[in-house]
Amino acid sequence: MLGWSVMFFVVAIVAAIFGFGGIAGAATGIAKILFMIFIVLFVLSLVSRAIRRS
């Protein structure tokens, strides 16, 4: 999932360089959403691992 987030971020940067504002905005939004989902899942996995150990 982090790979998808990075890919959409790169697409947004390339689109912004070439002046495609709508595409850049959409790709940035998707990258932000995927990154937040990744962070939530990462924290949940850390918490579940900590609970399992104790």
VEXVEX-973959 format. One record per residue: x, y, z of N, C-alpha, C in turn; residue in one letter. Coordinates in Angstrom, 1 decimal. Example, Ala and Ser with C-alpha at 12.3 -4.5 7.8 and 13.67 -1.06 7.14 Angstrom:
% residues 2
<pt><n_east>13.2</n_east><n_north>-5.7</n_north><n_up>7.8</n_up><ca_east>12.3</ca_east><ca_north>-4.5</ca_north><ca_up>7.8</ca_up><c_east>13.2</c_east><c_north>-3.3</c_north><c_up>7.8</c_up><residu>A</residu></pt>
<pt><n_east>12.8</n_east><n_north>-2.2</n_north><n_up>7.1</n_up><ca_east>13.7</ca_east><ca_north>-1.1</ca_north><ca_up>7.1</ca_up><c_east>12.9</c_east><c_north>0.0</c_north><c_up>7.9</c_up><residu>S</residu></pt>
This chain:
% residues 54
<pt><n_east>0.8</n_east><n_north>-1.2</n_north><n_up>0.0</n_up><ca_east>0.0</ca_east><ca_north>0.0</ca_north><ca_up>0.0</ca_up><c_east>0.9</c_east><c_north>1.3</c_north><c_up>0.0</c_up><residu>M</residu></pt>
<pt><n_east>2.0</n_east><n_north>1.2</n_north><n_up>0.7</n_up><ca_east>2.9</ca_east><ca_north>2.3</ca_north><ca_up>0.7</ca_up><c_east>3.4</c_east><c_north>2.6</c_north><c_up>-0.7</c_up><residu>L</residu></pt>
<pt><n_east>3.6</n_east><n_north>1.5</n_north><n_up>-1.5</n_up><ca_east>4.1</ca_east><ca_north>1.6</ca_north><ca_up>-2.8</ca_up><c_east>3.1</c_east><c_north>2.3</c_north><c_up>-3.7</c_up><residu>G</residu></pt>
<pt><n_east>1.8</n_east><n_north>2.0</n_north><n_up>-3.5</n_up><ca_east>0.8</ca_east><ca_north>2.7</ca_north><ca_up>-4.3</ca_up><c_east>0.8</c_east><c_north>4.2</c_north><c_up>-4.0</c_up><residu>W</residu></pt>
<pt><n_east>0.9</n_east><n_north>4.5</n_north><n_up>-2.7</n_up><ca_east>0.9</ca_east><ca_north>5.9</ca_north><ca_up>-2.3</ca_up><c_east>2.1</c_east><c_north>6.6</c_north><c_up>-2.9</c_up><residu>S</residu></pt>
<pt><n_east>3.3</n_east><n_north>6.0</n_north><n_up>-2.9</n_up><ca_east>4.4</ca_east><ca_north>6.7</ca_north><ca_up>-3.5</ca_up><c_east>4.2</c_east><c_north>6.8</c_north><c_up>-5.0</c_up><residu>V</residu></pt>
<pt><n_east>3.6</n_east><n_north>5.8</n_north><n_up>-5.7</n_up><ca_east>3.4</ca_east><ca_north>5.9</ca_north><ca_up>-7.1</ca_up><c_east>2.4</c_east><c_north>7.0</c_north><c_up>-7.4</c_up><residu>M</residu></pt>
<pt><n_east>1.3</n_east><n_north>7.2</n_north><n_up>-6.7</n_up><ca_east>0.4</ca_east><ca_north>8.3</ca_north><ca_up>-6.9</ca_up><c_east>1.1</c_east><c_north>9.7</c_north><c_up>-6.7</c_up><residu>F</residu></pt>
<pt><n_east>2.0</n_east><n_north>9.7</n_north><n_up>-5.7</n_up><ca_east>2.7</ca_east><ca_north>10.9</ca_north><ca_up>-5.4</ca_up><c_east>3.6</c_east><c_north>11.3</c_north><c_up>-6.5</c_up><residu>F</residu></pt>
<pt><n_east>4.3</n_east><n_north>10.3</n_north><n_up>-7.1</n_up><ca_east>5.2</ca_east><ca_north>10.6</ca_north><ca_up>-8.3</ca_up><c_east>4.3</c_east><c_north>11.0</c_north><c_up>-9.5</c_up><residu>V</residu></pt>
<pt><n_east>3.2</n_east><n_north>10.4</n_north><n_up>-9.7</n_up><ca_east>2.3</ca_east><ca_north>10.8</ca_north><ca_up>-10.8</ca_up><c_east>1.9</c_east><c_north>12.3</c_north><c_up>-10.6</c_up><residu>V</residu></pt>
<pt><n_east>1.5</n_east><n_north>12.6</n_north><n_up>-9.3</n_up><ca_east>1.1</ca_east><ca_north>14.0</ca_north><ca_up>-9.0</ca_up><c_east>2.2</c_east><c_north>15.0</c_north><c_up>-9.3</c_up><residu>A</residu></pt>
<pt><n_east>3.5</n_east><n_north>14.6</n_north><n_up>-8.9</n_up><ca_east>4.6</ca_east><ca_north>15.5</ca_north><ca_up>-9.2</ca_up><c_east>4.8</c_east><c_north>15.7</c_north><c_up>-10.7</c_up><residu>I</residu></pt>
<pt><n_east>4.8</n_east><n_north>14.6</n_north><n_up>-11.4</n_up><ca_east>5.0</ca_east><ca_north>14.7</ca_north><ca_up>-12.9</ca_up><c_east>3.9</c_east><c_north>15.5</c_north><c_up>-13.5</c_up><residu>V</residu></pt>
<pt><n_east>2.7</n_east><n_north>15.2</n_north><n_up>-13.1</n_up><ca_east>1.5</ca_east><ca_north>16.0</ca_north><ca_up>-13.7</ca_up><c_east>1.6</c_east><c_north>17.5</c_north><c_up>-13.4</c_up><residu>A</residu></pt>
<pt><n_east>2.1</n_east><n_north>17.8</n_north><n_up>-12.2</n_up><ca_east>2.2</ca_east><ca_north>19.2</ca_north><ca_up>-11.8</ca_up><c_east>3.3</c_east><c_north>19.9</c_north><c_up>-12.6</c_up><residu>A</residu></pt>
<pt><n_east>4.4</n_east><n_north>19.2</n_north><n_up>-12.9</n_up><ca_east>5.5</ca_east><ca_north>19.7</ca_north><ca_up>-13.7</ca_up><c_east>5.0</c_east><c_north>20.1</c_north><c_up>-15.1</c_up><residu>I</residu></pt>
<pt><n_east>4.1</n_east><n_north>19.2</n_north><n_up>-15.7</n_up><ca_east>3.7</ca_east><ca_north>19.4</ca_north><ca_up>-17.0</ca_up><c_east>2.4</c_east><c_north>20.3</c_north><c_up>-17.1</c_up><residu>F</residu></pt>
<pt><n_east>1.9</n_east><n_north>20.7</n_north><n_up>-15.9</n_up><ca_east>0.8</ca_east><ca_north>21.6</ca_north><ca_up>-15.9</ca_up><c_east>-0.6</c_east><c_north>21.0</c_north><c_up>-15.9</c_up><residu>G</residu></pt>
<pt><n_east>-0.7</n_east><n_north>19.8</n_north><n_up>-15.6</n_up><ca_east>-2.0</ca_east><ca_north>19.1</ca_north><ca_up>-15.6</ca_up><c_east>-2.5</c_east><c_north>19.2</c_north><c_up>-14.1</c_up><residu>F</residu></pt>
<pt><n_east>-3.2</n_east><n_north>20.4</n_north><n_up>-13.8</n_up><ca_east>-3.6</ca_east><ca_north>20.7</ca_north><ca_up>-12.5</ca_up><c_east>-4.6</c_east><c_north>19.7</c_north><c_up>-11.9</c_up><residu>G</residu></pt>
<pt><n_east>-5.6</n_east><n_north>19.3</n_north><n_up>-12.7</n_up><ca_east>-6.7</ca_east><ca_north>18.4</ca_north><ca_up>-12.2</ca_up><c_east>-6.1</c_east><c_north>17.1</c_north><c_up>-11.9</c_up><residu>G</residu></pt>
<pt><n_east>-5.3</n_east><n_north>16.5</n_north><n_up>-12.8</n_up><ca_east>-4.7</ca_east><ca_north>15.2</ca_north><ca_up>-12.6</ca_up><c_east>-3.8</c_east><c_north>15.2</c_north><c_up>-11.4</c_up><residu>I</residu></pt>
<pt><n_east>-3.0</n_east><n_north>16.3</n_north><n_up>-11.2</n_up><ca_east>-2.1</ca_east><ca_north>16.4</ca_north><ca_up>-10.1</ca_up><c_east>-2.9</c_east><c_north>16.4</c_north><c_up>-8.8</c_up><residu>A</residu></pt>
<pt><n_east>-3.9</n_east><n_north>17.2</n_north><n_up>-8.8</n_up><ca_east>-4.7</ca_east><ca_north>17.3</ca_north><ca_up>-7.6</ca_up><c_east>-5.4</c_east><c_north>16.0</c_north><c_up>-7.2</c_up><residu>G</residu></pt>
<pt><n_east>-5.9</n_east><n_north>15.3</n_north><n_up>-8.2</n_up><ca_east>-6.5</ca_east><ca_north>14.0</ca_north><ca_up>-7.9</ca_up><c_east>-5.5</c_east><c_north>13.0</c_north><c_up>-7.4</c_up><residu>A</residu></pt>
<pt><n_east>-4.4</n_east><n_north>12.9</n_north><n_up>-8.1</n_up><ca_east>-3.3</ca_east><ca_north>11.9</ca_north><ca_up>-7.7</ca_up><c_east>-2.8</c_east><c_north>12.3</c_north><c_up>-6.3</c_up><residu>A</residu></pt>
<pt><n_east>-2.7</n_east><n_north>13.5</n_north><n_up>-6.0</n_up><ca_east>-2.2</ca_east><ca_north>13.9</ca_north><ca_up>-4.6</ca_up><c_east>-3.2</c_east><c_north>13.5</c_north><c_up>-3.6</c_up><residu>T</residu></pt>
<pt><n_east>-4.5</n_east><n_north>13.7</n_north><n_up>-3.9</n_up><ca_east>-5.6</ca_east><ca_north>13.3</ca_north><ca_up>-2.9</ca_up><c_east>-5.6</c_east><c_north>11.8</c_north><c_up>-2.7</c_up><residu>G</residu></pt>
<pt><n_east>-5.4</n_east><n_north>11.0</n_north><n_up>-3.8</n_up><ca_east>-5.4</ca_east><ca_north>9.6</ca_north><ca_up>-3.6</ca_up><c_east>-4.1</c_east><c_north>9.1</c_north><c_up>-2.8</c_up><residu>I</residu></pt>
<pt><n_east>-3.0</n_east><n_north>9.8</n_north><n_up>-3.1</n_up><ca_east>-1.8</ca_east><ca_north>9.4</ca_north><ca_up>-2.4</ca_up><c_east>-1.9</c_east><c_north>9.7</c_north><c_up>-0.9</c_up><residu>A</residu></pt>
<pt><n_east>-2.5</n_east><n_north>10.9</n_north><n_up>-0.6</n_up><ca_east>-2.8</ca_east><ca_north>11.2</ca_north><ca_up>0.8</ca_up><c_east>-3.6</c_east><c_north>10.2</c_north><c_up>1.5</c_up><residu>K</residu></pt>
<pt><n_east>-4.7</n_east><n_north>9.8</n_north><n_up>0.9</n_up><ca_east>-5.6</ca_east><ca_north>8.8</ca_north><ca_up>1.5</ca_up><c_east>-4.9</c_east><c_north>7.5</c_north><c_up>1.7</c_up><residu>I</residu></pt>
<pt><n_east>-4.2</n_east><n_north>7.0</n_north><n_up>0.7</n_up><ca_east>-3.5</ca_east><ca_north>5.7</ca_north><ca_up>0.8</ca_up><c_east>-2.5</c_east><c_north>5.8</c_north><c_up>1.9</c_up><residu>L</residu></pt>
<pt><n_east>-1.8</n_east><n_north>6.9</n_north><n_up>2.0</n_up><ca_east>-0.7</ca_east><ca_north>7.0</ca_north><ca_up>3.0</ca_up><c_east>-1.3</c_east><c_north>7.0</c_north><c_up>4.4</c_up><residu>F</residu></pt>
<pt><n_east>-2.5</n_east><n_north>7.7</n_north><n_up>4.6</n_up><ca_east>-3.1</ca_east><ca_north>7.7</ca_north><ca_up>5.9</ca_up><c_east>-3.6</c_east><c_north>6.3</c_north><c_up>6.3</c_up><residu>M</residu></pt>
<pt><n_east>-4.2</n_east><n_north>5.5</n_north><n_up>5.3</n_up><ca_east>-4.6</ca_east><ca_north>4.2</ca_north><ca_up>5.5</ca_up><c_east>-3.4</c_east><c_north>3.3</c_north><c_up>5.9</c_up><residu>I</residu></pt>
<pt><n_east>-2.3</n_east><n_north>3.5</n_north><n_up>5.2</n_up><ca_east>-1.0</ca_east><ca_north>2.8</ca_north><ca_up>5.5</ca_up><c_east>-0.6</c_east><c_north>3.1</c_north><c_up>7.0</c_up><residu>F</residu></pt>
<pt><n_east>-0.6</n_east><n_north>4.3</n_north><n_up>7.4</n_up><ca_east>-0.2</ca_east><ca_north>4.7</ca_north><ca_up>8.7</ca_up><c_east>-1.1</c_east><c_north>4.0</c_north><c_up>9.8</c_up><residu>I</residu></pt>
<pt><n_east>-2.4</n_east><n_north>4.1</n_north><n_up>9.5</n_up><ca_east>-3.4</ca_east><ca_north>3.5</ca_north><ca_up>10.5</ca_up><c_east>-3.1</c_east><c_north>2.0</c_north><c_up>10.6</c_up><residu>V</residu></pt>
<pt><n_east>-2.9</n_east><n_north>1.3</n_north><n_up>9.5</n_up><ca_east>-2.7</ca_east><ca_north>-0.2</ca_north><ca_up>9.5</ca_up><c_east>-1.4</c_east><c_north>-0.5</c_north><c_up>10.2</c_up><residu>L</residu></pt>
<pt><n_east>-0.4</n_east><n_north>0.4</n_north><n_up>10.0</n_up><ca_east>0.9</ca_east><ca_north>0.2</ca_north><ca_up>10.6</ca_up><c_east>0.8</c_east><c_north>0.3</c_north><c_up>12.1</c_up><residu>F</residu></pt>
<pt><n_east>0.2</n_east><n_north>1.3</n_north><n_up>12.6</n_up><ca_east>0.0</ca_east><ca_north>1.5</ca_north><ca_up>14.0</ca_up><c_east>-0.8</c_east><c_north>0.4</c_north><c_up>14.6</c_up><residu>V</residu></pt>
<pt><n_east>-1.9</n_east><n_north>-0.1</n_north><n_up>13.9</n_up><ca_east>-2.7</ca_east><ca_north>-1.2</ca_north><ca_up>14.4</ca_up><c_east>-1.8</c_east><c_north>-2.5</c_north><c_up>14.5</c_up><residu>L</residu></pt>
<pt><n_east>-1.0</n_east><n_north>-2.7</n_north><n_up>13.6</n_up><ca_east>-0.1</ca_east><ca_north>-3.9</ca_north><ca_up>13.6</ca_up><c_east>0.9</c_east><c_north>-3.8</c_north><c_up>14.8</c_up><residu>S</residu></pt>
<pt><n_east>1.4</n_east><n_north>-2.6</n_north><n_up>15.0</n_up><ca_east>2.3</ca_east><ca_north>-2.4</ca_north><ca_up>16.1</ca_up><c_east>1.6</c_east><c_north>-2.7</c_north><c_up>17.5</c_up><residu>L</residu></pt>
<pt><n_east>0.4</n_east><n_north>-2.2</n_north><n_up>17.6</n_up><ca_east>-0.3</ca_east><ca_north>-2.3</ca_north><ca_up>18.8</ca_up><c_east>-0.7</c_east><c_north>-3.8</c_north><c_up>19.0</c_up><residu>V</residu></pt>
<pt><n_east>-1.1</n_east><n_north>-4.5</n_north><n_up>18.0</n_up><ca_east>-1.5</ca_east><ca_north>-5.9</ca_north><ca_up>18.1</ca_up><c_east>-0.3</c_east><c_north>-6.7</c_north><c_up>18.4</c_up><residu>S</residu></pt>
<pt><n_east>0.9</n_east><n_north>-6.4</n_north><n_up>17.9</n_up><ca_east>2.1</ca_east><ca_north>-7.1</ca_north><ca_up>18.2</ca_up><c_east>2.5</c_east><c_north>-6.9</c_north><c_up>19.7</c_up><residu>R</residu></pt>
<pt><n_east>2.4</n_east><n_north>-5.7</n_north><n_up>20.2</n_up><ca_east>2.7</ca_east><ca_north>-5.4</ca_north><ca_up>21.6</ca_up><c_east>1.8</c_east><c_north>-6.1</c_north><c_up>22.5</c_up><residu>A</residu></pt>
<pt><n_east>0.5</n_east><n_north>-6.2</n_north><n_up>22.1</n_up><ca_east>-0.5</ca_east><ca_north>-6.9</ca_north><ca_up>23.0</ca_up><c_east>-0.2</c_east><c_north>-8.4</c_north><c_up>23.0</c_up><residu>I</residu></pt>
<pt><n_east>0.2</n_east><n_north>-9.0</n_north><n_up>21.9</n_up><ca_east>0.5</ca_east><ca_north>-10.4</ca_north><ca_up>21.7</ca_up><c_east>1.7</c_east><c_north>-10.8</c_north><c_up>22.5</c_up><residu>R</residu></pt>
<pt><n_east>2.7</n_east><n_north>-9.9</n_north><n_up>22.6</n_up><ca_east>3.9</ca_east><ca_north>-10.2</ca_north><ca_up>23.4</ca_up><c_east>3.7</c_east><c_north>-10.3</c_north><c_up>24.9</c_up><residu>R</residu></pt>
<pt><n_east>2.8</n_east><n_north>-9.5</n_north><n_up>25.3</n_up><ca_east>2.6</ca_east><ca_north>-9.4</ca_north><ca_up>26.8</ca_up><c_east>1.5</c_east><c_north>-10.3</c_north><c_up>27.3</c_up><residu>S</residu></pt>
